Structure formats: structure tokens, C-alpha cells
Amino acid sequence: MKPILIIQTGDISLESPLYYEKRGGYYEIFTRTGCLEGLPVELVNVPVGAQLPSYTKISAAIITGSAALISQKLKWSETCAEWIRNTLPTGLPILGICYGHQLIAHALGGTIEKNPYGPEYGSIKIKLLPEAMRDPLFKEAPVSFHLQSAHLESVTKLPVGATLLAQNERGGTEAVRYTKTCWGIQFHPEFDIEDMRLFISDPDEGLKSLGINIDRLVEQLRPTPFGPVLLNKFTKLVAEDGITF
């Protein structure tokens, strides 16, 4: 099996040093979920100039979150968006998480703006829409569940042809199937409750400056067991070539 590519779009050691010291970087985070067990993995740090490989060299791609904003239109981000546009027609399975989800939408002509509901951090309730019941990633999921979230921008208009699969309680976009083999999720399935507690408590995250009551946010954190289930479902489908076209 060719490696699963993790496209790293941020540097946790710089963005959240306290979190990084205790929980590690992207590889460690995804490894803890069990979704990479026994699978070959390649990690590419695109913000520092690492080149993205051809789709012929990999079996799937996971695009991570980032402290960057799509609205900044950073050069490395736009280069990654071009790679997405060129790769999607090949049918390569892709899963975009948070920034990665927004980047896919941007690459395909969707609209990403400042989240109309304000900064969204902590444990949020997700509700599946009827279309999710037929989706290979979500069809066996509970109708509603909690997952961890951390973002300032969101997808406010989907690209043509995309299917909305899930929303939060305020109607915000949370899960999208962009093509038959490409998904985007606004939440962080790789984060458990301890990850989120450390993340939002890190002074370097600057959440207090956004008017967020961190103590209250920590009190409201919930376990999110479906996160690892979702990630493992994606990598299992890739490994077994079981994605429904």
C-alpha cells in the first residue's frame, strides 16, 4: 500500500507550545487515534516549502488544521489549493480537517469568511443531515454527537456540486462531501477532551483577547468518542479500497 499523506498546514510547536510540549505534533496526534496503525505514512509540512507529491505516489491525503486563515491567501496555501484542484479529478481519497476543509472549499470556488457566529472553540454538538445516512463515512454514525472545534473562519457558501452532510446547532457547516472521494469537516476528530483542554488553556492561543471565557469553556468540554471512529473509518476505507464511487 502506498503511504497516506498528511499535509501539515501549521506548526503546533509554534502555534501552541504548551500543547506541543505535552501532546506532540500532528503525527503524534493522529497516531493516538489509532487511524494510522499498521499503515505507511508520509508527512509534508507545506508552510515551510515542502513539495507535495504526485497523487500516483500516495493512497490518500489528510489535510490538517492551521492557525493561518484562508482569507490571508498565503502563497503556500494557494499552491496547496492548486494541488487539490489538480488531484481531485483522479479520485484520490482526501479528508480535509478545519483549515483543510476550508482549503478544499476555497480550491473549488466556495466562499470562506469570518465565522458569522463568532469564534468557535470547545466541544460542539453536531447534527447529521439526511444525506449523511448514505455516506460511507457517516452512515453508521449517531444522528448527533459532540466533537471538538477551534476556528475563526468558516465555509459560508459551498462549491457547486458539494453535498452538506452535517451542521452545528447554529446552522454552521460542519461536514461536506465535495466529491465521491473527498470530504471536509470543520471540527477536529483528532482532538480528545484533554487535547482541547490544553489547547484552549495555552496563553499563546490568545483566546482571552477574543473575549472568550476560558474557564467556562473548559467546564463545558465533553468527551468526543466519535472522532477517532471517523478517522479510522476513513483510513480503513482507503486501506480496503472500500470508498463508494
C-alpha positions as CSV (number, residue, x, y, z in Angstrom):
1,M,0.0,0.0,0.0
2,K,1.2,3.5,-0.9
3,P,1.6,5.9,2.1
4,I,-1.2,8.1,3.4
5,L,-0.1,11.6,3.1
6,I,-0.6,14.1,6.0
7,I,-0.5,17.6,4.6
8,Q,0.6,19.7,7.5
9,T,-0.7,23.3,7.2
10,G,0.5,24.6,10.5
11,D,3.2,24.2,13.2
12,I,1.8,23.3,16.6
13,S,5.2,23.8,18.2
14,L,5.0,27.5,17.3
15,E,1.2,28.0,17.5
16,S,0.6,26.3,20.8
17,P,3.9,25.5,22.6
18,L,2.3,24.3,25.8
19,Y,0.1,21.8,23.9
20,Y,3.1,20.6,21.8
21,E,5.2,20.0,24.9
22,K,2.6,17.7,26.4
23,R,0.9,16.1,23.4
24,G,3.3,16.4,20.5
25,G,2.7,17.4,16.8
26,Y,0.4,16.2,14.1
27,Y,1.9,12.8,13.6
28,E,1.5,12.0,17.4
29,I,-2.0,13.4,17.4
30,F,-3.3,11.3,14.6
31,T,-1.3,8.2,15.8
32,R,-3.2,8.4,19.2
33,T,-6.5,7.9,17.4
34,G,-5.3,4.6,16.0
35,C,-6.2,5.6,12.5
36,L,-2.6,5.2,11.2
37,E,-1.9,1.8,12.9
38,G,-0.1,-0.5,10.5
39,L,-0.2,2.0,7.6
40,P,2.6,3.7,5.8
41,V,2.6,7.5,6.4
42,E,4.3,10.5,4.8
43,L,4.1,13.9,6.4
44,V,4.7,17.0,4.3
45,N,5.0,20.5,6.0
46,V,3.8,22.8,3.2
47,P,4.2,26.2,5.0
48,V,8.0,25.7,5.2
49,G,8.2,24.9,1.5
50,A,7.9,21.1,1.3
51,Q,6.7,19.9,-2.1
52,L,3.5,17.9,-2.4
53,P,3.9,14.6,-4.1
54,S,2.1,13.3,-7.2
55,Y,-1.2,11.5,-6.5
56,T,0.5,8.5,-8.1
57,K,2.8,8.2,-5.1
58,I,0.2,8.1,-2.3
59,S,-3.0,6.2,-1.5
60,A,-4.9,9.1,0.2
61,A,-4.4,12.6,1.8
62,I,-5.4,14.1,5.1
63,I,-5.1,17.9,5.3
64,T,-4.7,19.3,8.8
65,G,-5.8,22.4,10.6
66,S,-3.8,25.5,10.9
67,A,-3.6,28.9,12.7
68,A,-3.4,30.5,9.3
69,L,-6.6,31.9,7.7
70,I,-7.8,31.1,4.2
71,S,-8.6,34.8,3.8
72,Q,-4.9,35.6,4.0
73,K,-4.3,33.8,0.7
74,L,-0.8,32.8,1.7
75,K,1.4,31.6,-1.2
76,W,1.9,28.1,0.2
77,S,-1.8,27.8,0.8
78,E,-2.7,28.8,-2.7
79,T,-0.2,26.3,-4.0
80,C,-1.9,23.6,-1.9
81,A,-5.3,24.7,-3.3
82,E,-3.9,24.2,-6.8
83,W,-2.7,20.7,-5.9
84,I,-6.2,19.9,-4.6
85,R,-7.8,21.1,-7.8
86,N,-5.4,19.0,-9.9
87,T,-5.7,15.9,-7.7
88,L,-9.5,15.7,-7.1
89,P,-10.3,14.5,-10.7
90,T,-8.1,11.5,-10.1
91,G,-10.3,10.1,-7.4
92,L,-7.6,10.2,-4.7
93,P,-9.4,10.0,-1.3
94,I,-8.9,13.3,0.6
95,L,-10.1,14.3,4.0
96,G,-9.7,18.0,5.0
97,I,-9.9,19.0,8.7
98,C,-10.8,22.5,9.8
99,Y,-8.4,24.6,7.7
100,G,-8.0,21.7,5.3
101,H,-11.8,21.6,4.9
102,Q,-11.9,25.3,4.2
103,L,-9.0,25.0,1.8
104,I,-10.8,22.4,-0.3
105,A,-13.9,24.6,-0.5
106,H,-11.7,27.5,-1.5
107,A,-9.9,25.5,-4.2
108,L,-13.3,24.5,-5.7
109,G,-14.8,28.0,-5.7
110,G,-16.6,28.1,-2.3
111,T,-16.7,31.1,0.0
112,I,-14.8,31.3,3.2
113,E,-15.4,34.2,5.6
114,K,-15.2,35.2,9.2
115,N,-17.5,32.8,11.1
116,P,-20.8,34.7,11.3
117,Y,-21.4,33.1,14.7
118,G,-18.1,34.3,16.1
119,P,-15.0,32.3,17.2
120,E,-16.0,28.6,17.8
121,Y,-13.9,26.8,20.4
122,G,-14.5,23.8,22.6
123,S,-17.0,20.9,22.4
124,I,-19.8,21.5,20.0
125,K,-22.9,19.4,19.1
126,I,-23.0,18.1,15.5
127,K,-26.2,17.0,13.8
128,L,-26.2,14.8,10.7
129,L,-28.5,15.7,7.8
130,P,-30.4,13.0,5.8
131,E,-27.7,13.0,3.1
132,A,-25.2,11.7,5.6
133,M,-27.2,8.4,6.1
134,R,-26.0,7.3,2.7
135,D,-22.4,8.5,3.1
136,P,-19.7,5.9,3.6
137,L,-18.1,7.9,6.4
138,F,-21.2,8.9,8.3
139,K,-23.9,6.3,7.5
140,E,-23.3,4.3,10.7
141,A,-22.8,7.4,13.0
142,P,-25.3,8.6,15.6
143,V,-27.6,11.3,14.4
144,S,-26.0,13.8,16.8
145,F,-22.7,13.8,18.7
146,H,-20.1,16.1,20.2
147,L,-16.7,16.9,18.7
148,Q,-14.0,19.4,19.4
149,S,-13.8,22.7,17.4
150,A,-11.3,25.6,17.1
151,H,-11.8,28.1,14.2
152,L,-12.3,31.8,13.3
153,E,-13.4,31.4,9.7
154,S,-15.9,29.0,8.1
155,V,-17.3,27.9,4.8
156,T,-20.3,30.2,4.2
157,K,-21.1,29.1,0.6
158,L,-20.4,25.6,-0.7
159,P,-18.8,25.0,-4.1
160,V,-21.1,23.8,-6.9
161,G,-21.8,20.0,-6.6
162,A,-20.8,19.7,-2.9
163,T,-23.2,17.9,-0.5
164,L,-23.8,19.2,3.0
165,L,-23.7,16.3,5.5
166,A,-23.7,17.9,8.9
167,Q,-24.3,21.2,10.7
168,N,-23.8,22.6,14.2
169,E,-26.7,23.8,16.4
170,R,-26.5,27.3,14.9
171,G,-26.6,26.0,11.4
172,G,-23.0,26.3,10.6
173,T,-21.3,24.0,8.1
174,E,-19.6,21.1,9.8
175,A,-19.2,18.2,7.3
176,V,-19.3,18.2,3.5
177,R,-18.7,15.7,0.7
178,Y,-17.1,17.6,-2.0
179,T,-16.7,14.8,-4.5
180,K,-17.2,11.0,-4.3
181,T,-13.8,10.6,-2.7
182,C,-13.3,13.9,-0.9
183,W,-14.7,15.1,2.4
184,G,-14.2,18.2,4.5
185,I,-15.0,18.5,8.3
186,Q,-14.9,21.7,10.2
187,F,-14.4,20.0,13.6
188,H,-11.3,18.2,14.9
189,P,-11.8,14.5,15.1
190,E,-8.2,14.0,16.1
191,F,-8.7,16.0,19.3
192,D,-9.9,14.4,22.5
193,I,-11.1,16.3,25.6
194,E,-7.6,16.6,27.0
195,D,-6.2,17.9,23.7
196,M,-8.9,20.6,23.7
197,R,-8.3,21.5,27.4
198,L,-4.6,22.0,26.8
199,F,-5.2,23.9,23.5
200,I,-7.6,26.4,24.8
201,S,-5.7,26.9,28.1
202,D,-2.5,27.8,26.3
203,P,-1.8,31.5,26.7
204,D,-0.1,31.6,23.2
205,E,-3.5,30.8,21.7
206,G,-4.7,34.3,22.7
207,L,-8.3,33.2,23.3
208,K,-8.8,35.8,26.1
209,S,-8.2,38.6,23.6
210,L,-11.2,37.2,21.6
211,G,-13.5,37.7,24.6
212,I,-13.7,34.0,25.3
213,N,-14.2,32.9,28.9
214,I,-11.7,30.1,29.1
215,D,-12.7,28.7,32.5
216,R,-16.3,28.4,31.3
217,L,-15.2,26.8,28.1
218,V,-13.1,24.2,29.9
219,E,-16.1,23.4,32.2
220,Q,-18.3,22.8,29.1
221,L,-15.9,20.4,27.4
222,R,-17.4,17.0,26.6
223,P,-15.9,13.6,25.7
224,T,-15.9,13.1,21.9
225,P,-15.5,9.3,21.2
226,F,-16.8,9.5,17.6
227,G,-13.7,11.5,16.5
228,P,-11.3,8.5,16.3
229,V,-14.1,6.4,14.9
230,L,-14.5,8.7,12.0
231,L,-10.8,8.9,11.3
232,N,-10.4,5.1,11.5
233,K,-13.4,4.7,9.1
234,F,-11.6,6.9,6.5
235,T,-8.3,5.1,6.7
236,K,-10.0,1.7,6.7
237,L,-11.9,2.6,3.6
238,V,-8.7,3.7,2.0
239,A,-6.8,0.5,3.0
240,E,-9.6,-1.7,1.8
241,D,-10.4,0.3,-1.2
242,G,-13.9,0.5,0.1
243,I,-15.0,4.0,-0.8
244,T,-18.2,4.0,-2.7
245,F,-18.0,5.8,-6.0
